Amino acid sequence: LYPAGSVDVSGAQKRADVLTYTTAPLEHDLDVVGPVRLILYASSSAVDTDFAGRLSDVFPDGRAIQIQSGILRARYRNLTGDPELLEPGRIYRLEIDLWATATRFKAGHRLRLDVSSADFPRFDRNTNRGGIPGDPIPARQSVYHDQDHPSHLQLSVLGDNP
């Protein structure tokens, strides 16, 4: 468990069920100001599941301070349409809003994105059943990041950052 806010989440990032992507140490300060969005190409063995993303600032001493996070319940992926269950095994393009920030990542620090299928207790557990009552069903998630499925993090960088 971790409390909300700017806390060290490096312990949660070491879990086997959390994907982490970390940059090399920054050569210059980097100012990120504005919306943060995770574009994720993913599939699931379940008809519904959650995908969560978190951006953190990794200090030279290894602390990873949470900057922003967000979650998407897959059946609500179409913001303008009705809820729609997933077809197990099919790859979907998902947009996860990590809200906005105004943060300076200092030279020597690293940016880290972690992706998971839950963020409990901050968000309710997903039983992976599409809202149908019953015991939770385990789900196997796959995240894709290749030429045809370019999962990526969108950041708004301020000024003349190199």
C-alpha positions as CSV (number, residue, x, y, z in Angstrom):
1,L,0.0,0.0,0.0
2,Y,1.0,3.6,-0.5
3,P,-0.6,6.8,0.5
4,A,-1.8,9.4,-2.1
5,G,0.4,12.2,-3.1
6,S,4.1,12.7,-3.6
7,V,5.4,9.5,-2.0
8,D,8.1,7.0,-2.8
9,V,6.5,4.2,-4.8
10,S,9.7,2.3,-5.7
11,G,8.6,-0.7,-3.6
12,A,5.4,-1.1,-5.6
13,Q,7.4,-0.8,-8.8
14,K,9.4,-3.9,-7.9
15,R,6.4,-6.2,-8.0
16,A,6.4,-8.9,-10.6
17,D,2.9,-7.8,-11.9
18,V,4.1,-4.2,-12.6
19,L,5.8,-3.2,-15.9
20,T,8.3,-0.4,-15.4
21,Y,9.9,1.7,-18.1
22,T,12.7,4.0,-17.0
23,T,14.7,6.6,-18.9
24,A,18.5,7.1,-18.7
25,P,19.5,9.8,-16.2
26,L,18.6,13.2,-17.6
27,E,21.5,15.4,-18.8
28,H,19.5,18.6,-18.3
29,D,16.5,19.7,-16.3
30,L,13.2,18.8,-18.0
31,D,10.1,20.8,-17.4
32,V,6.9,18.9,-18.0
33,V,3.8,21.2,-17.9
34,G,0.3,20.1,-19.0
35,P,-1.6,17.0,-19.7
36,V,0.0,13.5,-19.4
37,R,-1.5,10.6,-21.3
38,L,-0.6,7.0,-21.7
39,I,-1.4,5.4,-25.0
40,L,-1.4,1.7,-24.4
41,Y,-1.9,-1.2,-26.8
42,A,-3.0,-4.1,-24.8
43,S,-5.1,-7.3,-24.7
44,S,-6.6,-9.3,-22.0
45,S,-7.9,-12.8,-21.4
46,A,-10.9,-11.3,-19.6
47,V,-14.0,-9.5,-21.0
48,D,-13.2,-6.5,-18.7
49,T,-10.2,-5.4,-16.8
50,D,-8.3,-2.3,-15.6
51,F,-5.1,-0.8,-16.9
52,A,-3.3,1.7,-14.7
53,G,-0.3,4.0,-15.4
54,R,1.9,6.1,-13.1
55,L,4.6,8.6,-13.8
56,S,7.3,9.0,-11.2
57,D,10.5,11.0,-10.7
58,V,13.4,8.7,-9.9
59,F,16.0,10.4,-7.7
60,P,19.7,9.4,-8.0
61,D,19.3,7.6,-4.6
62,G,16.7,5.3,-6.1
63,R,13.5,6.9,-4.6
64,A,10.7,7.0,-7.1
65,I,8.3,9.9,-6.2
66,Q,4.9,9.6,-7.7
67,I,4.0,12.5,-9.9
68,Q,0.7,11.5,-11.5
69,S,-1.4,8.3,-12.1
70,G,-4.6,7.2,-13.8
71,I,-6.6,4.2,-14.5
72,L,-9.0,3.0,-17.2
73,R,-11.7,0.3,-16.8
74,A,-11.6,-1.3,-20.2
75,R,-15.3,-1.6,-20.7
76,Y,-15.6,2.2,-20.5
77,R,-12.8,2.9,-23.0
78,N,-15.2,4.6,-25.5
79,L,-15.9,7.9,-23.7
80,T,-18.7,8.9,-26.0
81,G,-20.4,5.5,-26.3
82,D,-21.9,2.8,-24.2
83,P,-19.8,0.4,-22.1
84,E,-18.4,-2.4,-24.3
85,L,-16.8,-5.6,-23.2
86,L,-13.5,-6.8,-24.6
87,E,-13.0,-9.6,-27.0
88,P,-10.4,-11.8,-25.2
89,G,-7.1,-11.8,-27.0
90,R,-7.9,-8.8,-29.2
91,I,-5.5,-5.9,-29.1
92,Y,-7.0,-2.5,-28.2
93,R,-5.7,1.0,-28.3
94,L,-6.4,2.4,-24.9
95,E,-6.0,6.0,-23.7
96,I,-5.3,6.5,-20.0
97,D,-5.5,10.0,-18.7
98,L,-2.8,10.7,-16.1
99,W,-4.2,14.2,-15.6
100,A,-1.9,17.1,-15.8
101,T,1.3,18.2,-14.0
102,A,3.8,21.0,-13.7
103,T,7.0,19.3,-12.7
104,R,10.7,19.9,-13.2
105,F,12.7,16.6,-13.5
106,K,16.2,17.6,-12.4
107,A,19.4,16.7,-14.3
108,G,20.5,13.3,-13.0
109,H,17.0,12.2,-12.3
110,R,15.1,9.7,-14.4
111,L,11.4,9.4,-15.5
112,R,9.7,6.2,-14.8
113,L,6.4,4.9,-16.1
114,D,4.8,1.9,-14.5
115,V,1.8,0.0,-15.9
116,S,-0.3,-2.5,-14.0
117,S,-3.8,-4.0,-14.1
118,A,-4.9,-2.5,-10.7
119,D,-4.3,0.3,-8.3
120,F,-5.9,-1.0,-5.2
121,P,-6.8,0.4,-2.7
122,R,-6.9,3.7,-4.5
123,F,-9.4,2.3,-7.0
124,D,-11.9,-0.6,-6.6
125,R,-10.9,-4.1,-7.6
126,N,-12.1,-5.3,-11.0
127,T,-13.5,-8.8,-11.0
128,N,-12.8,-9.0,-14.7
129,R,-16.4,-10.1,-15.3
130,G,-17.8,-7.0,-17.0
131,G,-20.0,-6.0,-14.1
132,I,-21.7,-9.4,-13.8
133,P,-21.8,-10.5,-10.1
134,G,-19.6,-13.4,-9.0
135,D,-16.1,-14.3,-7.8
136,P,-13.2,-12.5,-9.5
137,I,-11.7,-14.2,-12.6
138,P,-7.9,-14.1,-13.0
139,A,-6.9,-12.3,-16.2
140,R,-3.7,-12.4,-18.2
141,Q,-2.8,-9.0,-19.7
142,S,-0.4,-8.3,-22.5
143,V,1.1,-4.9,-23.4
144,Y,2.4,-4.3,-26.9
145,H,5.1,-1.9,-28.0
146,D,6.2,-2.5,-31.5
147,Q,5.9,-0.7,-34.9
148,D,2.2,-1.7,-35.3
149,H,1.3,-1.1,-31.6
150,P,3.3,1.9,-30.5
151,S,2.4,2.2,-26.8
152,H,3.8,5.4,-25.5
153,L,3.6,8.2,-22.9
154,Q,2.6,11.7,-24.1
155,L,4.2,14.6,-22.1
156,S,3.9,18.3,-22.6
157,V,7.5,19.7,-22.4
158,L,7.9,23.4,-21.7
159,G,10.3,25.8,-23.3
160,D,13.7,24.9,-24.9
161,N,14.2,21.6,-23.1
162,P,16.7,19.5,-25.1
